[in-house]
């Protein structure tokens, strides 16, 4: 093929790619959330989805597919058409930790998805039922040490962000407590409010309503210092020096999704996160906007995956 024809073909491909990005979306966009309604992942997706819906002029549909620590929703998203009309909105653990926790997965985070952007991040909070006798992190740890294997903690599913956060706490505190898996963070909190479990390490976004209403008592936050949204609640690090844990929620797309669409979703999400209105709505949920690039998100996911591989091995968390 002559040079002139090659240049013409290249130009044609560029124009076609540009047209794809400019014309998308022409129908509703689906966000698959791998947990039931009421958890921090679901809340984050709905807040962002409303902003993008207004920008795109198309409905953003939130579909909750809970189960298997996020694996059910992940598998459905991995099998979806790579046309940009199905995007996956997981918590970080679903795409960085599950592959180390589960010996068999029906999706491959590294092969089935490409990063788009980390939307928000935030600390977790250690909570107990309001009627619990434990009034501080120290009291809870003392009780766990005095009664090895008697205290229980609920979480959103094996390998989920709240499971790993609680395991980190239990490991740092050097106590023996029993993990109780639920099909999402919302159900886990319902169980704690009902008195079915002793404590949980939950995302602030999911538990702040229960805390403010008096159904749950906050004992400590996983950030390095006191968290503004929960004044008076100390950092767990005051009791366990150096302890810190952060959760995040973001967007990935099925592998093969056109890069032009990935870049558009990233740019539009970043623009939405710069809105003072959306910042304020995330702030009251204990979440801070991130909006990093697909390349930055990809590097961060690889680093986090290596971290969780070590934690899962040390805590013997693998599911056969």
N, C-alpha and C positions, 0 to 999 in steps of 0.2 A: 504493500500500500504506500502510495506517495505521501511525502511529508504534508502536503496541503490537505489531503484527505484525512490523515491522522489528526491534524489540528481541528478539522471540521467535526470529526467524531468526538474528540475531547470536548469541544465547545458545546456540542449537542448534549453530551452527558451532563455537563455542568448546568446547562439551562434546564434540563429535565429535573435534575436534583433540586434546583432552586424553585422550580414550579411545584414540586412535591411538597416542599416545606411551606410555600406560600398558600397552597390550597388546603393543607391539612390544618385542623380537622373539618371534615364535611359531614360528620355524624357524631353521635355521642361517644365519649371516651370512657372506658371502663378502668377503674382502679380496683384491683383485687387486693383486699386487706386480709391477711391470713389469721385473723383472730375475730371473735364475736364483737358486737357493738359494746361500747362502754369502756374499752381499754384505751391506753394512750396512743396506740397505733391507729385505731379507728378515729379517735378525736383529731389527730394530726391530719389524717387523710381528708376528713370532712371539711376542716377549716381551709386547707389549701384548695381542695376541690371546688369550693364555692367561689374562690377568687379566680381560679383558672376558667371556670364556667363563664364568669362574667367577661373575662378577656377573650375567650374563644367564641363565644356566642353559641356554644354547644353544651349539652348536658354532660356533666361529669358524674357517672354512676359509681357509687361505692358498693362493692359486692364483698360481703364478709364470708370468708371460707375458713372456718376455724378447724383445729385438730392437728395432732402430731407435732406440737411445738411450732406451728406455722407451716409444716410440711404439706398439708392438704392444699392450702392456697398456693403455695409455691409450685407444686406439681401442676396445678391447673394453669397458672400463669406461664410456666415453662412450655406447656403444650399449645398455648394460644398463638394465633397468627401473628407474625412479626410485621405488622402493618402500622403500629403506633396506636391502634384503637384499644389495645389491652396493655395496661402498664401495671407493674407490681409494686405495692407500697408496703414493704416489710419493716419490722424492727430489725436492728442491725444483726442480732444473733441468728436470724433465719438464713442469712446469706454469708455469715462468717463463722458460725459455731456449729450449726446443725450437722455439717459434714463430718465433724469430729465426734459429735455425740452419738449419732446414729450409724450403726455399722452398715445399714442398708437404707438408702434414700431413693425415692422415685423421681428425684431431680438432682442436678449437679449445679451448685451455685456458680462455679467458675466457668462452666461451659454453656449453661442454659440462659444466663443473663449477662447483660452489659450495663455498667453503671450509668446513671443519668445525673442525679444530684442527691446529696444528703440534705434533707429539708430542715430538720430541727434536731436539737439535742438537749438533754437536761439530766439532772441528777435523779436519783431515786430517794425514797423515804422509808425508813423502818417504822412500821405501824403495828399496833395491837388493838384489840377490841377495847372500846371505851370503858367496859366493865372489868378489864384486866387488872390484876394487882400490880403489874409492872409499870412503874412510872419513869424509868430511865433505861438507857442502854446498859448501864452497869447492873441494874436489877435483873434485866432479862438474861444477861450473860451469866450472872450468879445462879439464877434458877436453872438455866440449861446445864451448868456444870454440876449442880447439886442433883439433877435428875437426868442423867445421860439417856438419850433416846426417848424421852417422854414428851418434850416440846415439839410442836409441829409447825411447819410453815407452808403456806399455799403459794402456788405460782401459776403462770399462764400456760404451762406445758413443759415437758422435758426439753431442755436446750433453749428455752425462751429467755428473753432478756431478763425477766424478773426471776427466773430460776437461777440463772448464772449469777445475778447480783446477790441473791440470798446465799448461794453456795460460797461466794466470795466472803460474805459477812461471817458465815459459820466457820469457814476456814481460818479467817483472821482472828476470830474470837476463840478458836480452838475448843469448840463445843460439838456435841453430837445431838443433832436435831433431825427430825424425820420430814422429808419433802413430800408434799401432797399435791400432785398435778391436777390442774383443772383445764378446761377447754378454752382458756382465755383469761386475761387479766380481770375483766369485769366479773365473771363467775368466781374467780379466786377471792375477790374483795367481798362479794356477797357471802361467801363461806366464812370469811373472817368476821364480818359484821354479825353473822348468825352464831358465832362462837364455835364453829367447827374446827378452826385451827388456832394456833397460839399467836403467830405473827406473820408478817410478810414484808418483803422489800419491794415496794411497788413504784412505778413511775408516778411522779407528782401529779401529772395531768389526770391520771385515773383516780387517784385517792384524795385529792384536795377537797372535793365536794363532801366526801365522807368525814374528812377531818374537820372542816368548817361547820358541818352540821352536828358534830359531837358524837357521831357513830364510831369513829376511830380516834385513837390517840397517837400522835406522832412522837416518836422517841428520838430520832436522829436522822440527819440527811447524809447522803453519800458524797456530797461536794466537799471540797477542802475546808470551806468556811460555812458559816450560817447562810442559809438561802433566803433571799429577800421575801419570797412569797410565803415563807413559813417562819415569821419572826419568833424568836424565843426557842426555836427548835435547834439544838446544838448539832454540830457536825459529829458524825460517828468517830471521826479522826481524833476527837478530844478524848475518847475512851480507848480507841485502837489507833495509835499514832501511825500516820501514813496511809490509812484506809481511804480509798476513793473509788467511785464507780460512776460511770456516765452511760446513759442510754441514748440511742439515736434512731431516727425514723427517716426513710428516704424513698427514692424512686429508682427502680431498675426496670429494664425492658427486655423482652425476649430477644435472644441473640438473632441477629439478622434484621432487626428493625433499622430502617434507613437512618444513617448518621444525621441527615438533615433534620429528621423529626426529633431525634435525640437531642440535637443542639437546640432546636426550637423549644422543646419541653424544658430543657435546662435554663435557657434564657428567660422564658416566660415565668418559670418558677422563681428564678432569682429576682425578676422584676416584682413579682407578687410579694416576695418576702421583704422587699424594701418599702412596702406600703405601711404607713404608721398604723393603719387600722388593723392589718393582719398581725403586725408585731405586737400590738396591744392584746389581741385575742390569744396569741400564743403565750404572752407573758403571764396572763392570769392562769394559764395551764402549767406554768413552770417550765416552759420550753423556750429556747433561744434559736432564732433563725440561723441557718448555716449557708446553704446555697453554694456549695463548692462545685467546681467543674467536674465533668465526667472523669477526666484524667486524675484529678486530685482525689475524688471519691474512690476510684479504682485502687490507687496506691494505699489509701487509708484502710480499705477493706482487706487488702493482702496482709498488712501489718497486724490488723485485728485478728485475722484468721490464725496467724501464727501464735498470737497471745492465747487465744481460746484453745488451740491445740494443746498447749502446755497445761492450762488450767484443767481441761477435761481429763488429761492423762494423770495429773497429780491428784485430782479429786475422784478419779475412777468413775466418771459419769457416763461412760459409753453404754448405749443400749444395743444389745446384740440382736 
